[in-house]
Structures are given as structure tokens and as C-alpha cells.
Amino acid sequence: MGSMDEVFKALADPTRRSLLDELFEKDGQTLSALEGRLPMTRFGVMKHLKVLEEAGLVTTKRRGREKLHFLNPVPIRLIHDRWVSKYAEPWAAGLSELKKDIEEDSHGEGI
């Protein structure tokens, strides 16, 4: 699996995020199938897939002459656990506190 920096770099590009979205919708696609969904050359799609593979976000499996591409959500999950959830929890707690305050105000003042 790629380093955290490689994962962030891979996710920073909108085309690569589109490729991941395509694989999330329908896993195990060929290069031709993915190329048909993006407005870029086959070579461009291959370059983006290589970055995603190096970051561990995409894995491949051969089927005859075809190479199938699969989304590997583990690195994204690790980022979520390491960064997002850490910062989201206080934010979510703050929102529920705000909701409680608003409800108490509206009951208290008959709004």
C-alpha cells in the first residue's frame, strides 16, 4: 500500500477522484470501459490509474488479455479514521449541542 502522502496526492486530482467514483459505482472495469467514461486519451487514463495503483487505491486482476481495475477503499478508510473522524467528532458534538439549545429556546419562548 502507498504512503499517506501518495494517497493524498492521488486523491487531490479531480480526474482520479472521478475514476474512483466510476469504480465505486461498478467495480472491476477494464481500461477501455473507464476510458469511455472520461474525456481524455487512453494514455491519460493509464497514467492516472498508475498513480491510483501506486497509492494502493486501485488494485488490478488479469482476466485473459484484459486487466480489471478494482477500488481498494482501505487507504481512504485509514484517512477517515486518522483525520476526518478526529476532527468531525467535536464538530458533531457541537451541532447536537446547538440543536439542543435551539429546541430549549423554542420551547421556552413559544417560537
ZIGI-V414585 format. One record per pair of residues at least 24 apart in sequence whose C-alpha atoms are under 8 Angstrom apart, sorted by the first residue. I is the first residue (numbers start at 0). J is the second residue. If there is no record, write none. Layout:
BEGIN
i->[I,I]
j->[J,J]
END
This chain:
BEGIN
i->[0,0,0,0,1,1,1,2,3,3,5,5,6,6,6,6,6,6,9,9,9,14,15,15,15,18,19,19,22,22,22,23,26,26,26,27,27,27,27,28,28,28,29,29,29,29,30,30,30]
j->[53,54,55,74,53,54,55,54,74,78,53,54,51,54,55,56,74,75,50,51,54,47,47,48,51,48,57,70,68,69,70,70,68,69,70,67,68,69,70,67,68,69,65,66,67,68,66,67,68]
END
